Amino acid sequence: MTTRTIAAIVALLLLQGCSSAPRFEKHFGASVRANLAAQTVDPHAAANTNPASGIDGPAALAAHERYQQSFVQPDSGAKAPLLNTLGNGQ
């Protein structure tokens, strides 16, 4: 086979990939949009002007401060894990 024939075959094989692209482009991003929609609890939540019900401000602030302090000063109640020593013949 000549170099031209080989080059023509390679070019045709490369162009074949372009012919199947529109089939994939039609649904491009559909799975991402479906996943985002599935994770949205209330799509109109931003338009809600009622305040959120639940924990009050001082309690939320105290909980947040305890959370922040847990990284600075670990809980004193947390101790080393207990090991099961019953099976070692003692």
FIFI-62686 format. One record per atom (N, C-alpha, C): residue number from 1; residue in one letter; atom name; x, y, z. Coordinates in steps of 0.02 Angstrom, whole numbers, plus 50000, padded with zeros to 5 digits. Layout:
rec num: NUM	residu: A	atome: CA	X: X	Y: Y	Z: Z
...
END
This chain:
rec num: 1	residu: M	atome: N	X: 50042	Y: 49941	Z: 50000
rec num: 1	residu: M	atome: CA	X: 50000	Y: 50000	Z: 50000
rec num: 1	residu: M	atome: C	X: 50044	Y: 50062	Z: 50000
rec num: 2	residu: T	atome: N	X: 50020	Y: 50110	Z: 49967
rec num: 2	residu: T	atome: CA	X: 50060	Y: 50172	Z: 49962
rec num: 2	residu: T	atome: C	X: 50046	Y: 50216	Z: 50023
rec num: 3	residu: T	atome: N	X: 50087	Y: 50266	Z: 50030
rec num: 3	residu: T	atome: CA	X: 50080	Y: 50313	Z: 50085
rec num: 3	residu: T	atome: C	X: 50015	Y: 50352	Z: 50079
rec num: 4	residu: R	atome: N	X: 49995	Y: 50368	Z: 50018
rec num: 4	residu: R	atome: CA	X: 49932	Y: 50405	Z: 50007
rec num: 4	residu: R	atome: C	X: 49872	Y: 50364	Z: 50029
rec num: 5	residu: T	atome: N	X: 49873	Y: 50301	Z: 50013
rec num: 5	residu: T	atome: CA	X: 49817	Y: 50257	Z: 50032
rec num: 5	residu: T	atome: C	X: 49812	Y: 50251	Z: 50108
rec num: 6	residu: I	atome: N	X: 49868	Y: 50243	Z: 50140
rec num: 6	residu: I	atome: CA	X: 49868	Y: 50238	Z: 50213
rec num: 6	residu: I	atome: C	X: 49844	Y: 50303	Z: 50244
rec num: 7	residu: A	atome: N	X: 49867	Y: 50360	Z: 50218
rec num: 7	residu: A	atome: CA	X: 49846	Y: 50425	Z: 50243
rec num: 7	residu: A	atome: C	X: 49772	Y: 50436	Z: 50233
rec num: 8	residu: A	atome: N	X: 49744	Y: 50413	Z: 50176
rec num: 8	residu: A	atome: CA	X: 49673	Y: 50420	Z: 50163
rec num: 8	residu: A	atome: C	X: 49632	Y: 50378	Z: 50211
rec num: 9	residu: I	atome: N	X: 49655	Y: 50318	Z: 50225
rec num: 9	residu: I	atome: CA	X: 49619	Y: 50274	Z: 50271
rec num: 9	residu: I	atome: C	X: 49620	Y: 50304	Z: 50342
rec num: 10	residu: V	atome: N	X: 49677	Y: 50329	Z: 50362
rec num: 10	residu: V	atome: CA	X: 49682	Y: 50361	Z: 50429
rec num: 10	residu: V	atome: C	X: 49637	Y: 50422	Z: 50432
rec num: 11	residu: A	atome: N	X: 49636	Y: 50463	Z: 50380
rec num: 11	residu: A	atome: CA	X: 49593	Y: 50522	Z: 50379
rec num: 11	residu: A	atome: C	X: 49519	Y: 50503	Z: 50382
rec num: 12	residu: L	atome: N	X: 49499	Y: 50451	Z: 50347
rec num: 12	residu: L	atome: CA	X: 49430	Y: 50429	Z: 50350
rec num: 12	residu: L	atome: C	X: 49411	Y: 50402	Z: 50419
rec num: 13	residu: L	atome: N	X: 49457	Y: 50367	Z: 50451
rec num: 13	residu: L	atome: CA	X: 49444	Y: 50342	Z: 50519
rec num: 13	residu: L	atome: C	X: 49437	Y: 50400	Z: 50569
rec num: 14	residu: L	atome: N	X: 49479	Y: 50451	Z: 50560
rec num: 14	residu: L	atome: CA	X: 49474	Y: 50509	Z: 50604
rec num: 14	residu: L	atome: C	X: 49410	Y: 50548	Z: 50593
rec num: 15	residu: L	atome: N	X: 49388	Y: 50554	Z: 50531
rec num: 15	residu: L	atome: CA	X: 49327	Y: 50590	Z: 50516
rec num: 15	residu: L	atome: C	X: 49265	Y: 50552	Z: 50539
rec num: 16	residu: Q	atome: N	X: 49270	Y: 50488	Z: 50545
rec num: 16	residu: Q	atome: CA	X: 49213	Y: 50448	Z: 50568
rec num: 16	residu: Q	atome: C	X: 49193	Y: 50468	Z: 50639
rec num: 17	residu: G	atome: N	X: 49242	Y: 50486	Z: 50681
rec num: 17	residu: G	atome: CA	X: 49227	Y: 50508	Z: 50749
rec num: 17	residu: G	atome: C	X: 49186	Y: 50572	Z: 50750
rec num: 18	residu: C	atome: N	X: 49194	Y: 50615	Z: 50701
rec num: 18	residu: C	atome: CA	X: 49157	Y: 50677	Z: 50699
rec num: 18	residu: C	atome: C	X: 49083	Y: 50666	Z: 50681
rec num: 19	residu: S	atome: N	X: 49069	Y: 50612	Z: 50647
rec num: 19	residu: S	atome: CA	X: 49000	Y: 50601	Z: 50626
rec num: 19	residu: S	atome: C	X: 48955	Y: 50579	Z: 50683
rec num: 20	residu: S	atome: N	X: 48984	Y: 50550	Z: 50736
rec num: 20	residu: S	atome: CA	X: 48942	Y: 50527	Z: 50791
rec num: 20	residu: S	atome: C	X: 48936	Y: 50579	Z: 50847
rec num: 21	residu: A	atome: N	X: 48969	Y: 50636	Z: 50842
rec num: 21	residu: A	atome: CA	X: 48969	Y: 50685	Z: 50896
rec num: 21	residu: A	atome: C	X: 48900	Y: 50717	Z: 50908
rec num: 22	residu: P	atome: N	X: 48859	Y: 50734	Z: 50858
rec num: 22	residu: P	atome: CA	X: 48796	Y: 50767	Z: 50873
rec num: 22	residu: P	atome: C	X: 48750	Y: 50725	Z: 50917
rec num: 23	residu: R	atome: N	X: 48755	Y: 50660	Z: 50913
rec num: 23	residu: R	atome: CA	X: 48714	Y: 50616	Z: 50954
rec num: 23	residu: R	atome: C	X: 48730	Y: 50628	Z: 51028
rec num: 24	residu: F	atome: N	X: 48793	Y: 50640	Z: 51045
rec num: 24	residu: F	atome: CA	X: 48812	Y: 50652	Z: 51115
rec num: 24	residu: F	atome: C	X: 48801	Y: 50724	Z: 51135
rec num: 25	residu: E	atome: N	X: 48809	Y: 50771	Z: 51090
rec num: 25	residu: E	atome: CA	X: 48801	Y: 50842	Z: 51107
rec num: 25	residu: E	atome: C	X: 48729	Y: 50859	Z: 51123
rec num: 26	residu: K	atome: N	X: 48682	Y: 50821	Z: 51098
rec num: 26	residu: K	atome: CA	X: 48612	Y: 50836	Z: 51110
rec num: 26	residu: K	atome: C	X: 48595	Y: 50830	Z: 51184
rec num: 27	residu: H	atome: N	X: 48626	Y: 50783	Z: 51219
rec num: 27	residu: H	atome: CA	X: 48612	Y: 50772	Z: 51290
rec num: 27	residu: H	atome: C	X: 48671	Y: 50793	Z: 51334
rec num: 28	residu: F	atome: N	X: 48715	Y: 50835	Z: 51308
rec num: 28	residu: F	atome: CA	X: 48774	Y: 50855	Z: 51347
rec num: 28	residu: F	atome: C	X: 48753	Y: 50895	Z: 51408
rec num: 29	residu: G	atome: N	X: 48774	Y: 50875	Z: 51467
rec num: 29	residu: G	atome: CA	X: 48759	Y: 50910	Z: 51528
rec num: 29	residu: G	atome: C	X: 48693	Y: 50891	Z: 51560
rec num: 30	residu: A	atome: N	X: 48655	Y: 50847	Z: 51530
rec num: 30	residu: A	atome: CA	X: 48590	Y: 50829	Z: 51557
rec num: 30	residu: A	atome: C	X: 48596	Y: 50794	Z: 51625
rec num: 31	residu: S	atome: N	X: 48647	Y: 50752	Z: 51634
rec num: 31	residu: S	atome: CA	X: 48655	Y: 50718	Z: 51698
rec num: 31	residu: S	atome: C	X: 48673	Y: 50766	Z: 51753
rec num: 32	residu: V	atome: N	X: 48714	Y: 50817	Z: 51737
rec num: 32	residu: V	atome: CA	X: 48732	Y: 50867	Z: 51787
rec num: 32	residu: V	atome: C	X: 48670	Y: 50907	Z: 51808
rec num: 33	residu: R	atome: N	X: 48630	Y: 50927	Z: 51759
rec num: 33	residu: R	atome: CA	X: 48570	Y: 50965	Z: 51775
rec num: 33	residu: R	atome: C	X: 48521	Y: 50922	Z: 51815
rec num: 34	residu: A	atome: N	X: 48515	Y: 50858	Z: 51800
rec num: 34	residu: A	atome: CA	X: 48471	Y: 50814	Z: 51837
rec num: 34	residu: A	atome: C	X: 48495	Y: 50805	Z: 51909
rec num: 35	residu: N	atome: N	X: 48561	Y: 50800	Z: 51919
rec num: 35	residu: N	atome: CA	X: 48588	Y: 50793	Z: 51987
rec num: 35	residu: N	atome: C	X: 48577	Y: 50857	Z: 52027
rec num: 36	residu: L	atome: N	X: 48586	Y: 50914	Z: 51997
rec num: 36	residu: L	atome: CA	X: 48574	Y: 50978	Z: 52032
rec num: 36	residu: L	atome: C	X: 48501	Y: 50984	Z: 52051
rec num: 37	residu: A	atome: N	X: 48456	Y: 50965	Z: 52006
rec num: 37	residu: A	atome: CA	X: 48385	Y: 50969	Z: 52021
rec num: 37	residu: A	atome: C	X: 48366	Y: 50921	Z: 52077
rec num: 38	residu: A	atome: N	X: 48398	Y: 50863	Z: 52080
rec num: 38	residu: A	atome: CA	X: 48382	Y: 50814	Z: 52132
rec num: 38	residu: A	atome: C	X: 48406	Y: 50837	Z: 52200
rec num: 39	residu: Q	atome: N	X: 48457	Y: 50880	Z: 52202
rec num: 39	residu: Q	atome: CA	X: 48485	Y: 50904	Z: 52265
rec num: 39	residu: Q	atome: C	X: 48449	Y: 50967	Z: 52290
rec num: 40	residu: T	atome: N	X: 48406	Y: 50995	Z: 52251
rec num: 40	residu: T	atome: CA	X: 48371	Y: 51056	Z: 52270
rec num: 40	residu: T	atome: C	X: 48306	Y: 51037	Z: 52306
rec num: 41	residu: V	atome: N	X: 48301	Y: 51057	Z: 52370
rec num: 41	residu: V	atome: CA	X: 48242	Y: 51041	Z: 52408
rec num: 41	residu: V	atome: C	X: 48184	Y: 51086	Z: 52388
rec num: 42	residu: D	atome: N	X: 48197	Y: 51151	Z: 52387
rec num: 42	residu: D	atome: CA	X: 48145	Y: 51199	Z: 52370
rec num: 42	residu: D	atome: C	X: 48174	Y: 51249	Z: 52320
rec num: 43	residu: P	atome: N	X: 48157	Y: 51243	Z: 52256
rec num: 43	residu: P	atome: CA	X: 48187	Y: 51288	Z: 52206
rec num: 43	residu: P	atome: C	X: 48166	Y: 51361	Z: 52215
rec num: 44	residu: H	atome: N	X: 48111	Y: 51374	Z: 52250
rec num: 44	residu: H	atome: CA	X: 48088	Y: 51442	Z: 52259
rec num: 44	residu: H	atome: C	X: 48105	Y: 51469	Z: 52329
rec num: 45	residu: A	atome: N	X: 48154	Y: 51441	Z: 52363
rec num: 45	residu: A	atome: CA	X: 48171	Y: 51460	Z: 52431
rec num: 45	residu: A	atome: C	X: 48197	Y: 51532	Z: 52434
rec num: 46	residu: A	atome: N	X: 48231	Y: 51555	Z: 52383
rec num: 46	residu: A	atome: CA	X: 48258	Y: 51623	Z: 52384
rec num: 46	residu: A	atome: C	X: 48202	Y: 51675	Z: 52384
rec num: 47	residu: A	atome: N	X: 48145	Y: 51659	Z: 52358
rec num: 47	residu: A	atome: CA	X: 48089	Y: 51707	Z: 52355
rec num: 47	residu: A	atome: C	X: 48050	Y: 51709	Z: 52420
rec num: 48	residu: N	atome: N	X: 48063	Y: 51664	Z: 52467
rec num: 48	residu: N	atome: CA	X: 48027	Y: 51661	Z: 52530
rec num: 48	residu: N	atome: C	X: 48050	Y: 51718	Z: 52575
rec num: 49	residu: T	atome: N	X: 48004	Y: 51761	Z: 52596
rec num: 49	residu: T	atome: CA	X: 48022	Y: 51818	Z: 52639
rec num: 49	residu: T	atome: C	X: 48011	Y: 51803	Z: 52712
rec num: 50	residu: N	atome: N	X: 47982	Y: 51746	Z: 52730
rec num: 50	residu: N	atome: CA	X: 47973	Y: 51727	Z: 52800
rec num: 50	residu: N	atome: C	X: 48040	Y: 51707	Z: 52830
rec num: 51	residu: P	atome: N	X: 48052	Y: 51726	Z: 52893
rec num: 51	residu: P	atome: CA	X: 48115	Y: 51706	Z: 52923
rec num: 51	residu: P	atome: C	X: 48115	Y: 51631	Z: 52936
rec num: 52	residu: A	atome: N	X: 48174	Y: 51604	Z: 52939
rec num: 52	residu: A	atome: CA	X: 48180	Y: 51532	Z: 52951
rec num: 52	residu: A	atome: C	X: 48161	Y: 51516	Z: 53023
rec num: 53	residu: S	atome: N	X: 48124	Y: 51463	Z: 53032
rec num: 53	residu: S	atome: CA	X: 48105	Y: 51443	Z: 53100
rec num: 53	residu: S	atome: C	X: 48154	Y: 51391	Z: 53124
rec num: 54	residu: G	atome: N	X: 48163	Y: 51389	Z: 53189
rec num: 54	residu: G	atome: CA	X: 48210	Y: 51340	Z: 53216
rec num: 54	residu: G	atome: C	X: 48246	Y: 51369	Z: 53275
rec num: 55	residu: I	atome: N	X: 48311	Y: 51362	Z: 53277
rec num: 55	residu: I	atome: CA	X: 48351	Y: 51383	Z: 53334
rec num: 55	residu: I	atome: C	X: 48355	Y: 51460	Z: 53336
rec num: 56	residu: D	atome: N	X: 48354	Y: 51487	Z: 53397
rec num: 56	residu: D	atome: CA	X: 48358	Y: 51560	Z: 53404
rec num: 56	residu: D	atome: C	X: 48431	Y: 51583	Z: 53400
rec num: 57	residu: G	atome: N	X: 48441	Y: 51648	Z: 53393
rec num: 57	residu: G	atome: CA	X: 48507	Y: 51676	Z: 53383
rec num: 57	residu: G	atome: C	X: 48558	Y: 51661	Z: 53437
rec num: 58	residu: P	atome: N	X: 48543	Y: 51673	Z: 53501
rec num: 58	residu: P	atome: CA	X: 48593	Y: 51659	Z: 53554
rec num: 58	residu: P	atome: C	X: 48612	Y: 51585	Z: 53557
rec num: 59	residu: A	atome: N	X: 48564	Y: 51541	Z: 53549
rec num: 59	residu: A	atome: CA	X: 48580	Y: 51469	Z: 53551
rec num: 59	residu: A	atome: C	X: 48623	Y: 51450	Z: 53491
rec num: 60	residu: A	atome: N	X: 48609	Y: 51478	Z: 53433
rec num: 60	residu: A	atome: CA	X: 48649	Y: 51463	Z: 53374
rec num: 60	residu: A	atome: C	X: 48720	Y: 51489	Z: 53382
rec num: 61	residu: L	atome: N	X: 48727	Y: 51549	Z: 53412
rec num: 61	residu: L	atome: CA	X: 48793	Y: 51578	Z: 53423
rec num: 61	residu: L	atome: C	X: 48833	Y: 51535	Z: 53472
rec num: 62	residu: A	atome: N	X: 48800	Y: 51512	Z: 53526
rec num: 62	residu: A	atome: CA	X: 48834	Y: 51470	Z: 53575
rec num: 62	residu: A	atome: C	X: 48856	Y: 51404	Z: 53544
rec num: 63	residu: A	atome: N	X: 48814	Y: 51374	Z: 53503
rec num: 63	residu: A	atome: CA	X: 48831	Y: 51311	Z: 53469
rec num: 63	residu: A	atome: C	X: 48889	Y: 51321	Z: 53422
rec num: 64	residu: H	atome: N	X: 48889	Y: 51377	Z: 53387
rec num: 64	residu: H	atome: CA	X: 48944	Y: 51391	Z: 53340
rec num: 64	residu: H	atome: C	X: 49009	Y: 51401	Z: 53377
rec num: 65	residu: E	atome: N	X: 49007	Y: 51437	Z: 53434
rec num: 65	residu: E	atome: CA	X: 49068	Y: 51448	Z: 53473
rec num: 65	residu: E	atome: C	X: 49094	Y: 51383	Z: 53502
rec num: 66	residu: R	atome: N	X: 49050	Y: 51339	Z: 53526
rec num: 66	residu: R	atome: CA	X: 49072	Y: 51273	Z: 53551
rec num: 66	residu: R	atome: C	X: 49104	Y: 51233	Z: 53494
rec num: 67	residu: Y	atome: N	X: 49075	Y: 51238	Z: 53435
rec num: 67	residu: Y	atome: CA	X: 49103	Y: 51202	Z: 53378
rec num: 67	residu: Y	atome: C	X: 49173	Y: 51228	Z: 53362
rec num: 68	residu: Q	atome: N	X: 49183	Y: 51294	Z: 53362
rec num: 68	residu: Q	atome: CA	X: 49248	Y: 51323	Z: 53347
rec num: 68	residu: Q	atome: C	X: 49299	Y: 51304	Z: 53401
rec num: 69	residu: Q	atome: N	X: 49278	Y: 51304	Z: 53464
rec num: 69	residu: Q	atome: CA	X: 49323	Y: 51287	Z: 53519
rec num: 69	residu: Q	atome: C	X: 49343	Y: 51213	Z: 53518
rec num: 70	residu: S	atome: N	X: 49302	Y: 51171	Z: 53488
rec num: 70	residu: S	atome: CA	X: 49318	Y: 51100	Z: 53487
rec num: 70	residu: S	atome: C	X: 49382	Y: 51086	Z: 53447
rec num: 71	residu: F	atome: N	X: 49401	Y: 51132	Z: 53403
rec num: 71	residu: F	atome: CA	X: 49462	Y: 51124	Z: 53364
rec num: 71	residu: F	atome: C	X: 49522	Y: 51151	Z: 53402
rec num: 72	residu: V	atome: N	X: 49511	Y: 51201	Z: 53444
rec num: 72	residu: V	atome: CA	X: 49565	Y: 51231	Z: 53482
rec num: 72	residu: V	atome: C	X: 49581	Y: 51189	Z: 53543
rec num: 73	residu: Q	atome: N	X: 49529	Y: 51168	Z: 53578
rec num: 73	residu: Q	atome: CA	X: 49536	Y: 51131	Z: 53640
rec num: 73	residu: Q	atome: C	X: 49494	Y: 51067	Z: 53635
rec num: 74	residu: P	atome: N	X: 49525	Y: 51010	Z: 53622
rec num: 74	residu: P	atome: CA	X: 49487	Y: 50948	Z: 53614
rec num: 74	residu: P	atome: C	X: 49448	Y: 50931	Z: 53677
rec num: 75	residu: D	atome: N	X: 49396	Y: 50893	Z: 53668
rec num: 75	residu: D	atome: CA	X: 49352	Y: 50873	Z: 53722
rec num: 75	residu: D	atome: C	X: 49391	Y: 50832	Z: 53773
rec num: 76	residu: S	atome: N	X: 49386	Y: 50852	Z: 53837
rec num: 76	residu: S	atome: CA	X: 49423	Y: 50817	Z: 53889
rec num: 76	residu: S	atome: C	X: 49394	Y: 50748	Z: 53903
rec num: 77	residu: G	atome: N	X: 49332	Y: 50736	Z: 53883
rec num: 77	residu: G	atome: CA	X: 49300	Y: 50671	Z: 53895
rec num: 77	residu: G	atome: C	X: 49324	Y: 50618	Z: 53847
rec num: 78	residu: A	atome: N	X: 49356	Y: 50638	Z: 53792
rec num: 78	residu: A	atome: CA	X: 49379	Y: 50589	Z: 53743
rec num: 78	residu: A	atome: C	X: 49444	Y: 50557	Z: 53768
rec num: 79	residu: K	atome: N	X: 49443	Y: 50493	Z: 53777
rec num: 79	residu: K	atome: CA	X: 49501	Y: 50457	Z: 53802
rec num: 79	residu: K	atome: C	X: 49522	Y: 50405	Z: 53751
rec num: 80	residu: A	atome: N	X: 49576	Y: 50372	Z: 53765
rec num: 80	residu: A	atome: CA	X: 49601	Y: 50320	Z: 53719
rec num: 80	residu: A	atome: C	X: 49549	Y: 50264	Z: 53716
rec num: 81	residu: P	atome: N	X: 49544	Y: 50230	Z: 53661
rec num: 81	residu: P	atome: CA	X: 49494	Y: 50177	Z: 53654
rec num: 81	residu: P	atome: C	X: 49510	Y: 50119	Z: 53702
rec num: 82	residu: L	atome: N	X: 49458	Y: 50088	Z: 53727
rec num: 82	residu: L	atome: CA	X: 49467	Y: 50030	Z: 53771
rec num: 82	residu: L	atome: C	X: 49481	Y: 49969	Z: 53728
rec num: 83	residu: L	atome: N	X: 49528	Y: 49930	Z: 53751
rec num: 83	residu: L	atome: CA	X: 49546	Y: 49869	Z: 53714
rec num: 83	residu: L	atome: C	X: 49516	Y: 49809	Z: 53750
rec num: 84	residu: N	atome: N	X: 49495	Y: 49761	Z: 53711
rec num: 84	residu: N	atome: CA	X: 49466	Y: 49700	Z: 53738
rec num: 84	residu: N	atome: C	X: 49524	Y: 49655	Z: 53760
rec num: 85	residu: T	atome: N	X: 49532	Y: 49646	Z: 53825
rec num: 85	residu: T	atome: CA	X: 49586	Y: 49604	Z: 53851
rec num: 85	residu: T	atome: C	X: 49562	Y: 49537	Z: 53876
rec num: 86	residu: L	atome: N	X: 49498	Y: 49521	Z: 53864
rec num: 86	residu: L	atome: CA	X: 49471	Y: 49458	Z: 53890
rec num: 86	residu: L	atome: C	X: 49498	Y: 49397	Z: 53852
rec num: 87	residu: G	atome: N	X: 49517	Y: 49405	Z: 53791
rec num: 87	residu: G	atome: CA	X: 49537	Y: 49348	Z: 53751
rec num: 87	residu: G	atome: C	X: 49611	Y: 49333	Z: 53754
rec num: 88	residu: N	atome: N	X: 49651	Y: 49366	Z: 53797
rec num: 88	residu: N	atome: CA	X: 49723	Y: 49354	Z: 53796
rec num: 88	residu: N	atome: C	X: 49746	Y: 49309	Z: 53853
rec num: 89	residu: G	atome: N	X: 49701	Y: 49273	Z: 53887
rec num: 89	residu: G	atome: CA	X: 49720	Y: 49224	Z: 53937
rec num: 89	residu: G	atome: C	X: 49727	Y: 49253	Z: 54008
rec num: 90	residu: Q	atome: N	X: 49707	Y: 49311	Z: 54021
rec num: 90	residu: Q	atome: CA	X: 49712	Y: 49340	Z: 54088
rec num: 90	residu: Q	atome: C	X: 49652	Y: 49325	Z: 54130
END
